[in-house]
Amino acid sequence: MNSKITHSTIIEVRYSETDSMSYTHHSNYLKFYEIGRLSWFKKIGFSYRKLEKNGIIMPVVDAKIKYRKPSFFEDELKIQTTLVSKPNKFIEFEYVVYKNNQVINEGYTKLVFLNINSQKPIRCPKNLLDVFNN
């Protein structure tokens, strides 16, 4: 089982993601992490949409961000998303954001699997666990 699955996604900073100083606004890095996470799920053949249709949601319950260097409008960024460990009731990801092959940002998110009706934590769905057991 390879729990350290990593996937990279390329994005370009949009004008609406910058502040009056032309820097990428700090709040957008959480959105960038989400883009990376969704791309990571697609890479392993899994769909957030299908998960939600099956009554499971995954809210973020913890997030950490380290800003090292700025990014600006039209910068091309590579978001590297890595699963921390095999999921249980939680799934955790680490992120490294690169600009011109230099690390400019690092982050972490922890999400919990919740039953959409009861809003109570549940174990990681079997079909997602099967990805790691094969």
C-alpha positions, -999 to +999 in steps of 0.1 A: +000+000+000+014+033-010-002+060+012+022+087+001+005+093-033+016+126-047+001+146-076+010+180-091-013+205-107-004+237-126-024+269-122-020+305-132-027+333-107-058+352-119-061+390-115-090+385-091-067+365-068-044+395-062-046+424-038-040+461-043-002+455-040-004+429-069+004+401-045-016+369-046-039+374-016-031+350+012-066+336+014-063+321-021-038+295-010-065+275+007-084+276-027-052+265-044-049+235-020-085+226-029-077+227-066-047+204-059-068+181-037-096+177-063-070+170-089-054+144-066-087+126-062-093+126-100-058+111-105-067+081-083-101+078-101-122+091-073-149+118-074-160+143-047-193+146-065-200+109-063-190+109-026-215+137-019-242+118-039-236+089-016-242+110+014-207+117+025-191+152+029-156+161+038-152+195+056-118+208+064-112+207+102-076+218+103-054+239+080-019+253+082-002+276+058+034+288+056+042+317+032+078+318+020+078+340-011+050+360-029+033+352-062+017+377-086-008+380-114-001+355-142+025+336-123+024+299-131+023+278-099+027+241-094+007+227-065+021+194-053-005+175-032+006+145-011-016+122+010+000+121+045-012+086+055-039+060+048-072+076+057-095+065+085-121+089+099-098+117+086-078+123+055-047+145+056-028+163+028+004+182+026+009+209-001+040+225-016+035+254-040+063+261-065+070+291-087+099+287-111+109+256-092+113+275-059+091+267-029+069+297-022+043+281+001+037+250+021+005+238+038-015+211+053-052+202+056-071+176+076-106+167+064-132+145+082-156+121+066-191+130+077-225+115+071-244+143+053-277+136+073-264+129+108-234+152+105-214+126+125-180+113+116-178+080+097-149+058+085-133+064+052-155+048+025-145+013+015-142+022-022-116+049-014-097+025+010-096-001-018-074+023-038-048+021-011-051-017-006-045-026-042 
